[in-house]
Amino acid sequence: MPLFPGWPGTEIRMLAPLCGREGITMVKNMEDLQQVGKENVDIALKSMGLLSKGTQAIATEVADYTKKSFEDGTAALEKLFGVKSFEKAIEVQTEYAKTAYEGFVAKASKISELYADLAKETYKPFETLIAKAK
């Protein structure tokens, strides 16, 4: 009968003297299990840190693009207000649309690269865990 019923591991400590070597093996296995649990938590925390860092980089890129896009749109609108002819207005609008599209495609490519890097980096800590399992 354990001294402290319900406490985790009490049964194993109480069985060790009764079971001889088998009790010691059980305690050793419990220590191994705790070590594996600690390693898994460390890997998860490292992965979460990398996830946070990658997400922050993506958020920064999106914020920068949003700011630049707003500034470019405002500048184009100011140019439109200053034109005197319809042809010049079409030219300003066409120029703005072209630069906005090119900027969007460039930034979307950059952000997609960041997402791919994020996936690779957050998966790296788990590669060692999978390698140990094999």
GUTI-997061 format. One record per residue (C-alpha): residue number from 0; residue in one letter; x, y, z. Coordinates in nm, 4 decimals. Example, Ala and Ser with C-alpha at 12.3 -4.5 7.8 and 13.67 -1.06 7.14 Angstrom:
2
+-----+------+----------+----------+----------+
|  nr | rest |        x |        y |        z |
+-----+------+----------+----------+----------+
|   0 |    A |   1.2300 |  -0.4500 |   0.7800 |
|   1 |    S |   1.3670 |  -0.1060 |   0.7140 |
+-----+------+----------+----------+----------+
This chain:
134
+-----+------+----------+----------+----------+
|  nr | rest |        x |        y |        z |
+-----+------+----------+----------+----------+
|   0 |    M |   0.0000 |   0.0000 |   0.0000 |
|   1 |    P |   0.1503 |   0.3358 |  -0.1030 |
|   2 |    L |   0.2159 |   0.5990 |   0.1600 |
|   3 |    F |   0.0617 |   0.8705 |  -0.0541 |
|   4 |    P |  -0.2190 |   0.7194 |  -0.2621 |
|   5 |    G |  -0.2862 |   0.8987 |  -0.5868 |
|   6 |    W |   0.0562 |   1.0628 |  -0.6180 |
|   7 |    P |   0.2164 |   0.9868 |  -0.9553 |
|   8 |    G |   0.5005 |   0.7384 |  -0.9347 |
|   9 |    T |   0.4278 |   0.6415 |  -0.5727 |
|  10 |    E |   0.3290 |   0.2918 |  -0.6763 |
|  11 |    I |   0.6559 |   0.2423 |  -0.8655 |
|  12 |    R |   0.8681 |   0.3602 |  -0.5708 |
|  13 |    M |   0.6744 |   0.1345 |  -0.3359 |
|  14 |    L |   0.7084 |  -0.1648 |  -0.5680 |
|  15 |    A |   1.0837 |  -0.1252 |  -0.6176 |
|  16 |    P |   1.1873 |  -0.2810 |  -0.2844 |
|  17 |    L |   0.9287 |  -0.5569 |  -0.3216 |
|  18 |    C |   1.0130 |  -0.6533 |  -0.6782 |
|  19 |    G |   1.3889 |  -0.6338 |  -0.6619 |
|  20 |    R |   1.5520 |  -0.5621 |  -0.9973 |
|  21 |    E |   1.2202 |  -0.5294 |  -1.1851 |
|  22 |    G |   1.1271 |  -0.2340 |  -0.9664 |
|  23 |    I |   1.4543 |  -0.0600 |  -1.0506 |
|  24 |    T |   1.3915 |  -0.1221 |  -1.4213 |
|  25 |    M |   1.0485 |   0.0353 |  -1.3862 |
|  26 |    V |   1.1988 |   0.3443 |  -1.2216 |
|  27 |    K |   1.4674 |   0.3631 |  -1.4933 |
|  28 |    N |   1.1987 |   0.3376 |  -1.7598 |
|  29 |    M |   1.0075 |   0.6178 |  -1.5898 |
|  30 |    E |   1.3211 |   0.8348 |  -1.5944 |
|  31 |    D |   1.3694 |   0.7560 |  -1.9643 |
|  32 |    L |   1.0067 |   0.8470 |  -2.0285 |
|  33 |    Q |   1.0529 |   1.1768 |  -1.8464 |
|  34 |    Q |   1.3656 |   1.2494 |  -2.0521 |
|  35 |    V |   1.1815 |   1.1788 |  -2.3769 |
|  36 |    G |   0.8959 |   1.4024 |  -2.2624 |
|  37 |    K |   1.1415 |   1.6812 |  -2.1802 |
|  38 |    E |   1.3080 |   1.6470 |  -2.5219 |
|  39 |    N |   0.9700 |   1.6594 |  -2.6954 |
|  40 |    V |   0.8698 |   1.9744 |  -2.5072 |
|  41 |    D |   1.2056 |   2.1356 |  -2.5925 |
|  42 |    I |   1.1570 |   2.0525 |  -2.9606 |
|  43 |    A |   0.8021 |   2.1901 |  -2.9567 |
|  44 |    L |   0.9179 |   2.5125 |  -2.7890 |
|  45 |    K |   1.1996 |   2.5562 |  -3.0403 |
|  46 |    S |   0.9548 |   2.5019 |  -3.3253 |
|  47 |    M |   0.7102 |   2.7535 |  -3.1777 |
|  48 |    G |   0.9917 |   3.0086 |  -3.1466 |
|  49 |    L |   1.0800 |   2.9632 |  -3.5125 |
|  50 |    L |   0.7112 |   2.9847 |  -3.6049 |
|  51 |    S |   0.6788 |   3.3115 |  -3.4156 |
|  52 |    K |   0.9911 |   3.4553 |  -3.5803 |
|  53 |    G |   0.8755 |   3.3534 |  -3.9296 |
|  54 |    T |   0.5246 |   3.4855 |  -3.8763 |
|  55 |    Q |   0.6679 |   3.8157 |  -3.7580 |
|  56 |    A |   0.8784 |   3.8431 |  -4.0748 |
|  57 |    I |   0.5706 |   3.7779 |  -4.2894 |
|  58 |    A |   0.3667 |   4.0355 |  -4.0975 |
|  59 |    T |   0.6445 |   4.2916 |  -4.1441 |
|  60 |    E |   0.6534 |   4.2294 |  -4.5203 |
|  61 |    V |   0.2747 |   4.2601 |  -4.5476 |
|  62 |    A |   0.2750 |   4.5831 |  -4.3446 |
|  63 |    D |   0.5543 |   4.7293 |  -4.5595 |
|  64 |    Y |   0.3699 |   4.6376 |  -4.8786 |
|  65 |    T |   0.0446 |   4.7854 |  -4.7488 |
|  66 |    K |   0.2173 |   5.1119 |  -4.6578 |
|  67 |    K |   0.3959 |   5.1352 |  -4.9944 |
|  68 |    S |   0.0791 |   5.0470 |  -5.1848 |
|  69 |    F |  -0.1174 |   5.3164 |  -5.0046 |
|  70 |    E |   0.1539 |   5.5757 |  -5.0717 |
|  71 |    D |   0.1724 |   5.4794 |  -5.4408 |
|  72 |    G |  -0.2067 |   5.4939 |  -5.4738 |
|  73 |    T |  -0.2195 |   5.8344 |  -5.3096 |
|  74 |    A |   0.0556 |   5.9668 |  -5.5386 |
|  75 |    A |  -0.1272 |   5.8351 |  -5.8457 |
|  76 |    L |  -0.4520 |   5.9962 |  -5.7322 |
|  77 |    E |  -0.2766 |   6.3282 |  -5.6832 |
|  78 |    K |  -0.1345 |   6.2984 |  -6.0348 |
|  79 |    L |  -0.4827 |   6.2255 |  -6.1692 |
|  80 |    F |  -0.6209 |   6.5376 |  -6.0050 |
|  81 |    G |  -0.3493 |   6.7435 |  -6.1774 |
|  82 |    V |  -0.4043 |   6.6263 |  -6.5352 |
|  83 |    K |  -0.5775 |   6.8469 |  -6.7895 |
|  84 |    S |  -0.6738 |   6.5963 |  -7.0577 |
|  85 |    F |  -0.8499 |   6.2635 |  -7.0728 |
|  86 |    E |  -0.5577 |   6.1026 |  -7.2571 |
|  87 |    K |  -0.3139 |   6.2068 |  -6.9845 |
|  88 |    A |  -0.5501 |   6.0647 |  -6.7204 |
|  89 |    I |  -0.5573 |   5.7301 |  -6.9031 |
|  90 |    E |  -0.1767 |   5.7372 |  -6.9226 |
|  91 |    V |  -0.1401 |   5.8076 |  -6.5479 |
|  92 |    Q |  -0.3941 |   5.5365 |  -6.4613 |
|  93 |    T |  -0.2258 |   5.2836 |  -6.6910 |
|  94 |    E |   0.1163 |   5.3592 |  -6.5432 |
|  95 |    Y |  -0.0197 |   5.3209 |  -6.1907 |
|  96 |    A |  -0.1956 |   4.9930 |  -6.2728 |
|  97 |    K |   0.1222 |   4.8521 |  -6.4288 |
|  98 |    T |   0.3462 |   4.9460 |  -6.1347 |
|  99 |    A |   0.0851 |   4.8298 |  -5.8807 |
| 100 |    Y |   0.0559 |   4.4915 |  -6.0527 |
| 101 |    E |   0.4343 |   4.4462 |  -6.0777 |
| 102 |    G |   0.4740 |   4.5450 |  -5.7127 |
| 103 |    F |   0.2019 |   4.3029 |  -5.6082 |
| 104 |    V |   0.3542 |   4.0117 |  -5.7993 |
| 105 |    A |   0.7008 |   4.0845 |  -5.6570 |
| 106 |    K |   0.5726 |   4.1096 |  -5.3001 |
| 107 |    A |   0.3521 |   3.8012 |  -5.3364 |
| 108 |    S |   0.6585 |   3.6050 |  -5.4529 |
| 109 |    K |   0.8587 |   3.7322 |  -5.1572 |
| 110 |    I |   0.5826 |   3.6414 |  -4.9118 |
| 111 |    S |   0.5379 |   3.2955 |  -5.0626 |
| 112 |    E |   0.9131 |   3.2369 |  -5.0172 |
| 113 |    L |   0.8791 |   3.3443 |  -4.6555 |
| 114 |    Y |   0.5936 |   3.0963 |  -4.6042 |
| 115 |    A |   0.8013 |   2.8160 |  -4.7595 |
| 116 |    D |   1.0969 |   2.9057 |  -4.5358 |
| 117 |    L |   0.8631 |   2.9169 |  -4.2376 |
| 118 |    A |   0.7393 |   2.5655 |  -4.3076 |
| 119 |    K |   1.0950 |   2.4328 |  -4.3505 |
| 120 |    E |   1.2281 |   2.6022 |  -4.0378 |
| 121 |    T |   0.9427 |   2.4987 |  -3.8099 |
| 122 |    Y |   0.9731 |   2.1390 |  -3.9303 |
| 123 |    K |   1.3516 |   2.1152 |  -3.8759 |
| 124 |    P |   1.3369 |   2.0483 |  -3.4989 |
| 125 |    F |   1.1039 |   1.7557 |  -3.5590 |
| 126 |    E |   1.3440 |   1.5982 |  -3.8116 |
| 127 |    T |   1.5789 |   1.5032 |  -3.5294 |
| 128 |    L |   1.2905 |   1.3505 |  -3.3382 |
| 129 |    I |   1.1877 |   1.1436 |  -3.6405 |
| 130 |    A |   1.5478 |   1.0369 |  -3.7000 |
| 131 |    K |   1.5692 |   0.9106 |  -3.3398 |
| 132 |    A |   1.2467 |   0.7146 |  -3.3814 |
| 133 |    K |   1.3849 |   0.5189 |  -3.6770 |
+-----+------+----------+----------+----------+
